[in-house]
Amino acid sequence: MKTIATLFAVAALTLAATAADAKGCIKGAVVGGIAGHYAGHHGLLGAAAGCLYGRHHAKEQERQQQQQGQGQPPEAQGKI
């Protein structure tokens, strides 16, 4: 069972953490790995889940920042 979990975690980290899309993954993997280790010695599984969550969270923040930068109404842009 541990072998399957390890292979799943390695595959998830490999697919989720490319060089261009690593924003949020490293921090999430560290936190998830530590939490998984203390919650029953499932550090790799926790790291994989943390990486996926960290990447999702980073995408959401990026999307919100883009909307705030473009979301100003036209009447508020320099009306004196």
Secondary structure, DSSP 8 states (H G I E B T S, - for coil): -HHHHHHHHHHHHHHH--STT-TTHHHHHHHHHHHHHHTTS-HHHHHHHHHHHHHHHHHHHHHHHHHHHH---GGGSS--
